[in-house]
Amino acid sequence: MESTGDPPSNNMNSNGINHESTHSDERFTPQMEAEETSINGETDIECNTLHQPLLKRNRTLSASHLAMVGAKVSYIESLDYEINENDLFRQDWRSRSKIQVLQYVFLKWKLAFLVGLLTGLIATLINLAVENIAGYKLLLVSDYVQQKRYMMGLISLTGANFLLTLSATVLVVFLAPTAAGPGIPEIKAYLNGIDTPNMYGAPTLFVKIIGSIGAVSAGLDLGKEGPLVHIGSCIASLLGQGGTEKHRVKWRWYRYMNNDRDRRDLITCGASSGVCAAFRSPVGGVLFALEEVATWWRSALLWRTFFSTAVVVVILRAFIEYCSAGQCGLFGNGGLIMFDVSNVTVRYHMMDIIPVALIGLIGGVLGSLYNYVLHKVLRLYSIINERGKLAKILLSLTVSVFTSVCVYSLPFLASCTQCDPSIPSSECSTTGRTGNFKRFNCPNGYYNDLASLLFSTNDDAVRNIFSTNTRGEFHPVSLLIYFALYCILGLFTFGIAVPSGLFLPIILMGSAYGRLLGIAMGSYTKIDPGLYAVLGAASLMAGSMRMTVSLCVIFLELTNNLLLLPITMLVLLIAKSVGDCFNPSIYEIILHLKGLPFLDANPEPWMRNLTVGELADVKPPLVSLQGVEKVSRIVDVLKNTTHNGFPVIDDDATIPTSEGTKVRELHGLILRAHLVAVLKKKWFVQQPRKTEEWEVREKFTWVELAERDLDFEQVAISKHEMEMYVDLHPFTNKTPYTVVEDMSVAKAMVLFRQVALRHMLIVPKYQGAGVYPVIGILTRQDLRAHNIQSVFPHIARSKGREKQK
């Protein structure tokens, strides 16, 4: 099953004979002794040496292979990022000419260009649609308010938002459940080596685009930034595989991309392009991919992601220039997120470090608190969503109605403020869609500061609250109401069945308390309250998402003010450090809730005291195959196991340096997909023998073996064919990654993650007659801390004792 792999491991060969039963029994005796010592004595498990095995197993090491992908429960598998160096691959690689190598390189760059181009075009389409739909909706409601037809205004706003939310929710629930949410946790999981089914298909892309337009236009407290990251990844995946699963391009030169490694790199380009499209931040997009979503990185990938984001920003800039002349309806200077604060000179002295540090502290505390409460809300929503599709739709519509009523009603609680005489009348007390000073229900010459924040799109609200040289524009009470409302809406909106992003809600909450602190500082600081709002937004994002470098660059590119760099860095570092003291980042929490087996970068400290050999002992029997195997045996293995990798053993291999010495050899590892391909082509021989290289090349190509066809049920094999044989040597990866049984789990986990493996073979420390050449296989599920603790309960108890101390 590997689905995440899990070829169970133990010390048995293909015939079920335990070649190391004595060795295994000897291992368990000291474990029992260590168990008693650990429970009754004072010895802490953290202090055990590697020479002393840890504990007797509690039960077999196993794990679930179901996880939430979007809003759908799916069966997950791991990806084959490792190069499968079998004979066919080596022959194909040797036969490639320089022209073919150049074609391969050129194809990567061309696809990176197309990813950037299409992501930029779709981002522009989304912005145009959102600005026009939301803009005309707000203009209509504003007219009713000016006419004092307040109930009609409420009905119009609530009804429009209800229909927009309904359209987005119905599309997600019935057409593409994987389009729900931001999609970033699933992208992180994919780049970590976990296949997330239906996450990057054409239906998901379509629903993500239309659903984002509907949800954001409905005024829900969510952003289009997370969905844009997912959209960029969907575009990259579809381009990388040449279309959908059912309708794929079969061009000959496309065969080079038919592997998980190149598709992973392209999806990384798509994720960075999505961030760039959301924030018009090319460098920030690259750093976001590096810091937050990508597990595996190299310099060539850095260049291609930067190239993709450069294409995106050129496309966006071109459309901004075109639309600035009024060619795009209500889409003008707004829409594409760019919160320019370059018109104010940033001056600060040493005393300003105190409030700046305080913002970072508040951001870390509030960010971790937000993560904690959101975790509880998402668990509640998962219970509600289990009741069926109707429950999901009703939940989304309830949130939509509540949001509409609050956004429309709360501005009536704010008092009207007279416009500053120094401000032109055309800019103050406006009734239009944009502007810092919304008239709303106030008389001419007055404005409603709370309506300026609530009665606008989220992008315009950020521009208003980030505005500089407007020290007295917003009253503290209005900011407090705004902060409290968006904390509530942010918690209860994320998790409903619509495409949604976390970036903008967190920016809105953080900017509110940042500006509040700036107003409270008054004359004691030289920093503009608008800049405090920027710092507050950065601090809450760092406190919740735990990003630093990419956030710093994104905010610099957003605000266009390099002078903010020193204090922004300080705020981000403090907020992340404080947040880390309480709980993980929001995306790690979501990964855990969804059940995706994500491997963290840092192993647990107690993993240093556990060896991979001890993990092999608590796994079910190892299933291996002979180099020349009987067809009936292969069929039996495929029918009765769900593993995706099998060790291939030669019992009578000859050592080249000796004369006729026979040994048992670990020839390599063969994938389930390759076994299925062999059976489908019925590549059988009458007698057990090794085949010649030309025989294999006549029947198979490396491109065919790159297909992940696991459908074994439709293969019809006769009784006569069951008695025939298959030579597995040409299809076996001869260079699988192996570790010695004495290696610590911590070291094995680091290797597994950094090299992006699917299978890791455990070999015995001592080689010789009567010793089986492989002890077991490790997959990502075997290296997860939670799964290990379920088998070795003393580890969890030891951690509990440490916390009590």
N, C-alpha and C positions, 0 to 999 in steps of 0.2 A: 503494500500500500504505500508506500512511500507517499503517497500523497504525502505528503510530507514524509514521505518516505518510508518508513519504518520497517525495513527488513529486520525482523527480529534476529537477535544474535545469541549465540551460545557456543558451546564447543562441539557441535555435532556435525558430521559430514552429511552428504546427500542421502546416505542410506540409513541415517538415524543412529549411527554408531558413535558413541561419545569417546573420542580419542584421548581426552584429557580428564576423564572422570576422577582419577586419583588426584590430579593437580587441583581440580575444582573442589573436591571434598576437603583437601588440606586448607584451602583458602577460607572455608566457612568456619572452621574451628576457632581461629583467632577472632573472627568477627563476632561470634557469640560472646567470647570473653571480653572483647572491647565494648560490646553492648552493655554487659553487666557493669563494667567499670564506669561507663559513661552515665548510667542511670543512678547507680548506688554510690559511686565514689565521687571524688571532687574533680576528676579529670575532665577537662573541657574538650569537646570535639575539635575546636579550633586549634588545639595544641598537639593533636596527633601528628606523628611523623608519617611520611609517605611509605615507610617500611611496615607500618602497622595498618592493615586494612580497617576500614571504618566499621561498618555495621552489618549485621545480618539483614538480608532483604525482608521487607514487610510484605510485598507482593510483586507481581511481575511489572516491569517498567513498560508502561503503555500510555497512550494519549488519544484524545478525540481528534478526529479529522474533519469536524464540522465547524464552520465559522460564519460569522455575519459578514457578507460582502455587500456594501451599501445597506439596503434594508431586506436582504434576502439571505436565508440560510443556505450555504453552499458547501459542497465537498471539495476540500482543498488539497493540492499537491505541491510538491517542491519543483523548482525549475532546474534544468540542466545547464548551469552556467559553465561547468567544467568542460574543457575540450575533450571529446571522446576520441582518443588516439588509437583507433583500431586500424586494421590493414587498409580498409577502403579509404579512410580519411587521409592516411599517409600517402597513398597512391594518388589521390586527388590533389593533395598539396604539392607533391613532387611534379605533377604533370602541368601545373599552372604556369603559363608563360608570363613574361613581364607585362604584356598587354592586359592579361586577365587580372593581374595584381593591381594595375592602375585602374582598371574598370571597377574593381572592388572598392578601392579608396575613393574614387570619384563618386560612386554610388552612395557612400556614406555621407559625403559632403552635399550631394544633391538632395538627399532625403532630409538632411538637417536644414537646408534652405527651404524646402517645401513645408517642413514643420513650422518654421518661423513665419513663412508667408501665410499659410492657412490659419494659424493661431491669431496672427495680427488681423486678418480680415474678419474672422468670426468675433474677435473681441470688439472690433469696431461696430459690427452688426448688433451685438448685444448692447453696447453703449448707446447707439442710435435708438434702438427700440425702447430701452428703459427710459431714456431722457424724454422721448416723445410721449410714450404712454403715461408715465408718471406726471409729466409736465401738463398735458392736457387735462388729466384727472384733477390735479391741484388747481388749475385755473378755473375749472368748472365749479369746484367746491368753494373757491375764493369768491366767485361771483355771488353764490348763495349767501355767504357770510356777509358780504358787503350789502346785500339786499335785506339783511336781518332775517333771512329764511333759514334759521339755524337748524331746525329739524330736517329740512330738505337737504341741507349740506351734510348732515350726519348720515342720512340714508344714502345719499349719492356716494360718499366716501366709503362707507361700510359695504355697500352693494358692489362697487367696482372692485374693491380689494377682495371681497368674497369670491367674485367670479374669477379673478386672476389667480387667487390661491387655489380655487377648485380646479382650474385647468392644469396648473402645475402638479397638483397632487394626483389627479386622475391619471395623468401621463406616467408619473413615477410608479404608482401602485399597480397599474394594469399593463404597462408596456415595458418599463425598465426599472425594477426595484433597485438595481445597483446604482442608479443615478441619484439616489437620495444622499443627503449630506455633502460634505466637501470633497470626499474622495481622496484626500491627502493621506490618511492612515493606510488605505489600501495600496496607494502608490508606494509608500514607504515599505509596506510588506512585500510588494512585488519586487522592488529593487533590492530587498533583503534576501530574495530567493523563494518567495511564496507565490504560487500561481493563484490568482484571484479570478475565478471563472466569470465570464460575461461582463467583466469590469471595463473593457476597452472596445466593446463592439459598436457597430453602427447604431443600433437602437439606443444604447446608452448615450452615445454622442448626441443624437438628435434630441432626446429627452433632456439631456443636461443643458443644451442651448435654449430650447423653448421653455423648459422649467425654470431656468435662471431668470429669463426675461420676465416670466409671470410672477415669480416669487419676489424679486427685487422691486418690480413695478407695483406690487401689492403693498409696499411699505412695510413689509415684515422686517424685523430686526436681524437681518442677515446681509451678507455681502456676496458679490459675484467673484471674489478673489479666489476662494477655494475651488469653486466650480471651474474657473478658467484654468487652474492648474490641472484639473481632471480632463478638461476639454483638450488641452495641449497634449496630454498623455494619450488620450484616445486617438487623436490625429496621428501621433507618432506610431502607435501600435498598428493602426490600419495601414499606414504607409509601409511600415516595416514588414508586414506579412502579405502585402499586395492586395489588400481588401479584406472582406469578411471571411469567416470560416467556410461559408458555402460558396462564395463567389470571389475567388482569388485569381490574381494575375499569374499566369504560368510562364512569363517571359524567362528565357534562359538565363539572362544576366541577373535576374532577381533571386536565383538560387543561392547566391552568396549570403543573402540576409536571412535565410531560412534556419535560424538558430536563435537560442534564447539569449546568448551573449550580446549580439548586435542589436537585438530588439530591446534589451535592457538599456543599452547606451542611447538608443533613439528615444525611448520613453523618458530618460533623464533630460534629454534636450527638450522634450515636450513639456516637462514639469517646469523647467527654468523659463521656457517661453511663456508659459501661463502666468507666472509671477511677473514677468516683464510686461505682459499685456495688461495685467491688473493694476500695476503701480507705475507704468512707464519707467521701469528701473532695470536696465539691461545688466548692469554689474550686480545689482541686488538679486536678480533672478538666478544668475550663475552661482552666487554664494549661497542662496537658499537651497539650491539643489545639492551643493556640496555639504552644507552644514546640517540640513534637516532631513532630506529624503534619500539621498544616495548612500548606499553602504560601501560600494566599490568605486574607486576614482583613479584616474590617471591623467597625465598631461594632455594626451590626444583628445580625451573626452572634454577636458576643459576648453580646448580650442573650439570644438564643435558646438558646445553649449553657448559659448560666447558669440559664435557666428549666428546661431539661431536667434538669440535675443537681439542681436544687432539688426537682423532682418525685421523682427517684430517692431522694434522702436522706429525704424524707418517707415514702415507701413502706417503706424499710428500717427506719426508726425505728419505724414502726407495727408491723411484724412482730417487732422486738426486744421491744417492750413486751408483745406477745401471747405470745411464746414464753418470756419470762422467768418465767412462772407454771407452766412445765412442760408446756405444751400441745403441744410439738413434739418429743416423744421425748427424745433425748439432746441436742437443740439447745437450749441455754440461754443463758448469758451469752456463750458463745463463738461461733465461726462467722463472723460479720461482723468483718472485721479492724479491731480498734481496740485498740492497744497502749498502754493508759493508764499514763503515768508521772507523772501530776500529783500523786501523793501524796508526792513527795519535793521538798524545797526545793533549787533549783539554786543552789549557791554556788561561785564560782571566783575565783581571783586571777590576777595577771599570769603567775605561773609555770605556770599551767595552759595557757597559750597554746602552750607548747612541745609537750606531748603531744597537744594538739588538732591542731596543725599537723602533727605526725608521723602522726596518723591519716589526715589528708588526703593526705599524701605516700604513705603505704602504700596507701591506696585508689586513688590514681592509677596507681601502678606495678602493683599486683595487678590492677586493672581492665583495663589495657591488655594485661597478660600473659594474663589470662583471655580477652580478645577474640582474641588471637593464637592461643592453643591451640584455642579453640573453632572458629576459622576452619579450622584443619587437620582437626579432628574432623568438621566438616560436609562438608569435601571428601571425607574417607574415607567418610562415610555416603552421600554421593551416588553413589559408586562401588558400594557395597553395594546401594543401592536400585535401581540400574539393572538388577540381576539379576532383578527381578520382584517380584510381590506376596508370594510366599512368603518371600523374603529380608527384606522389610520386617517381616513378622509375626514371623519368627524373631529379628530384631534387637531388636524391642520386648520380646519374651518373655525374651530373654537378659538384657537390662538389668533387667527386672522381677525375675527370679530372683536376680541378683547383688545388687540393692538389698535384697531381702527377707532374704537370708542375712546381709548386713552389718548391717542394722538390728537383727536378732534376736541375732546372735552377739556383736557388739562390746560391749554392756553387760556381758557376763560378764567382760570384762577389767577393768572398773572395780571398785574396792573399795567396800564398803559404808560409809556415813557415818552416824554417830549423829545423831539429830534434836536440834536445839537445844531445851533444856527450855522456853525461853520461847515456843516455837511450840506451839499446841494440837495434841493428838494426832490430832484429826480432820483437820488440814491436812497433817501430816507423815506420811510412810510410808503413802501411799494406794495402793490397788490399782486405782482407778478410771481413767477415760479422761482426766481433767484433773487439774491440780495440779502444783505445782513440785517436789514430793518424791515420786517414784515408788518404791515398795517393790521391785518387780520380784522379784529372787531373794534379797533381803535378809531377815533376821529382823525381827520386829516391833520398832518403835522405831528402825529404820535405813532409809536410802533409798539408791538408786543414782542418782547425779547424771547419768551418761551416759544411763541409761534415761529420765530425765526429759526429755531432749532428743530421743532417737531413737525412743522408744516412745510417740509421740504424733503427732497431725496436725501438719502444718507450721505452721498458725496457732497451735496451742498451744505448739509449740516456740519460736516467736518470742516469745510472751507470757512463757514461762519465762525465756528468755535476756535479755529486756528487763526482767525483774522488778527492782525497786529495794528497798533496805534488806535485801538478801540477799547481803551482801558475800562470805561464805564458802560459799555454797551450791554453787558449781561449782568443781571442782579444775582447775588449769591443764592437767594431762595430759588430762583428759576433754575440755576445750575444744579442745585441740590435735588430739585424735583426731577430734572432731566436725568441726572445720574441714577437716582433710585429707580425711575421707570425703566431705563435701559438695562440696569442690572437684572430686573425682573424679566423684561422681555427677552434679553439675551439668554437667560437660563432656560426659559420655557419655549423659545422659538427653535433653538438648535435641537435637532432630534426628531422633528416632524418630517413627514414624507415629502420633502421638497429639496431640490438642490440648494445648498446653503454653505456659506463660508463664515469663519470665525474672525477673520482679520478686522473687518469694518466694525462689528459690534464692540469688539474689545477696544478699538481705537476710539470710538465714541464714548465709552465709559471712562477710559483713561484720560481723555482730553478734558472731560467734565471736572474731575477732581483735580487735575493739573491746573486748570484755569481758576478753580476755587482757591487753591493754595496761592496762586499768583495774586489774586485779589486780596487775600488775607495778608500777604506780605506788604502790600501797599507801598509806601515810600521807603521801606527798609531794603528794597531790592531795585536794581537797575534793569532787571530782565522783564521784558514785556509779558503780560499775562497770556498773550497768544503763544509765546514760546514756552511758557509753563504748560500750556495745553499740549504742545508737541511732546514735551518731556513726559507728561503724564501718560499720554498714549503709548509712548515707547516703553515706559516702565511697566505698564500693565501687560503689554504684549510679551515682554521678557519674563515677567512673573508668571504668566500662564503658559506660554509656548517654549520658554527657556532657550530662545535663540539670542545671539549677541551680535556676531560679526555681520551676518546678512541683514539683520534688523537695522543695525547702525547705518549701513550703506543704503538700504531702502529708504530710511527716513531722510537721509541727506539728499538723495535723489528726488524724494517727494517734495521736500521743503525748499530745495535749491539754496541752501544756506550752509556753507562749509564752516562758518564760525561756530555752529552748534556742535561740531564734532567732539571737542573735549568733554563737555558736560553730558552729551548724549552717551558717550562711552561710559562715563562714570555711572549714570543712571542705569544703563543696561547691566553692567557688571554687578551692581548692588542688588537690583531686582532679581536677577537670575540666582545669585548666591543665596538670597533670602528664600526664594521660592523652593530651591532645591532642599532646603532644610525641612520642608513639610511634606511634599508629595512629588510624583513625577510630572512631566509635562502633559498638557492636555491630550496631545496626540498619542503618547504612550498609554494614557488611561483609556483612550478609545480603542487602541489596539488590544489592550487586555480585555475590555468589555466585549469586543467582537470575537475574541477567541483566536485571533491570528497569531501563529507561533513565531513571533518576531524575536530574533536573537539580538540581545543588547551588546553594545560594544565592550562593556566591562563585565567580566565574570564575577560571581559572588566570591568573597574571600574563602569561604569554606570549600570551594571547589578545588583548591590547591591540595587538600588533604584526601581527595577521592581520585582513584585511578580509573582509566577507561576500562581496564580489565575487570574491575569490580562492577562497572556498568554492564559489561558483557555478561556477567554472571546472572544478572537479574532480568535478562531478556529471554524471550522464548527461543526454541532451538533454531540454530542457523540453517538456512536452506541454501545449499550450493549445488552446482551442476558440474558434470564432467566436461572436459574439453571436447570429446566426441560423445554426445549424449543421445540416448534413445528418444524417439519422438514421443512415446507414451509417457516417459518421465517428464518431458517438457510440458506436455498437455496437463498432466497431473499437477505440476507446480503452478501453472497459470490458473488452473481452476480452483485450487485449494488455498492459494495465498493471494494477497493483494500487494505484495512487495513490488518495488520498481527496480530493484537492483539485486543481482545474484553473483556471488563469487564463482569463478570458473577454475576448477582444480584439475591438474593433470597428475594422475597417480603414477604414471610410468615415464616421467620426463627424464631426459638424459642430460647430464652435466657436460657442456661442451669441452671443458678443460680436462675431463677424465675419460678413460676408455670404458665406455659401456656402463658407467655407474648410474643406476636408476634412483630417482628421488621423487618425492611428491612435491609438486610445484604449484604455487598460486599464479595462474596465468593472467588473471585480471578480473575485470568486472563486466558483466553484460547487462544491458537494460531490458526491461520488460518489453518496450516498444520494438526492440530489435528481434526479440524472440517471436513476437506476433508477426513481424514482417517475414521472418523465415518460414513460419508455418503457413502464412497466406500464399507465399510463392511456392510452397511445397518443395523446398530445396533439400531433398532427402537423398541419402545414399544407402545402397543395399547392405554394405558391410561397414563396420566401424573403422574408418580411416580418415586421415587428414586430407583435405582437398588441396588442389593446386591453386595458385593465385589467379590464373586465367579463368578457371572455372567460376570463381566468385564474381569476377568482373563481368563475365558474360550475363550474369543473372541480376546483379545488384549494382547500384551506383550510390555514391555518398549522399547525393541529394535525396534519394528515396529513404535512406536511413535517418535523415534529419526530420522526417515527418513523425509526429507524435500520435500515431494511430494505435490505440489500446483496445480497440473493439475486437475481442477474441471470440465472442459468442457466435459470429457468423461463419467461422472457419469450419468446414466439413472435412474430417479426416477419416479415412476408412480403416478397418481393422488391419489390413495388410500394411498400410502406411504407418500404423502405430508401432509396428515391429522394425521399422527402418531407423536410420540414424541421421544425426545432424552434426556437422563439424562447426562448432561455435567459435573456433579460434579467429577466423577473419572478422568477426563482429565484436570481439571482446576488446574493451579498453585495457591495453596492456600496462598502462601507467597510472593506475588509480592511486589516490593519496592514501598512505598507510601510516599508522602510528603504532608504536610498541605498547604493549599492555600496561607497562609501568608509567606511561605518561599521565600527568595529572589532567583532570577534566578541565581545569581552567585553561591550561595550555592548548588542549585539543579544541576547546570552544573558540579561542582566539584564532587558531589556524582555520577552523571550519568556516568562520564568518568572514575572515579577511580574504580567503581564496574563493569564497562563494561556492561551497561544495553542496552536493546533494547526498553523497555517501562518503563515509570514511571507514576504511577497513582497519580492524585491530588485528595485529599479528603478534604471535607469542615472542617472549623475550629470548627463549632458548629454542633453537632449531635442531632437528635431529630425527632419527627414526622413531616412528610411533607418535610424533608430535604433528598435529594437524596444522597446516600453514596459515590458517586464518581462524581467529577466535570469534569474531563477531563483526557487525556493521553498526556504525553510529549514524543517525540522522539528526536533523535539527530538533525533533521532538525529544530525543534522548538527552540533549544537552540543555534543555530548558530547566531552570532552577525549580520551578513548581513541580514538574514531573519527577525530578530526582528526589525532591523532598517527600513526595508521596510514597516512594519506595524506601527511603532512608528516613524514617520519622524522627530519629534522634537529632538529625541536623536541624529540623524545625524547632525541636524542643530546646536545643542549645541556643539558638537565636533568641527564643523567648526568654530564657534565663538571663541572657546578656541585657535584654531590654529592661527586665525587672531590676537588675543591678543598677 
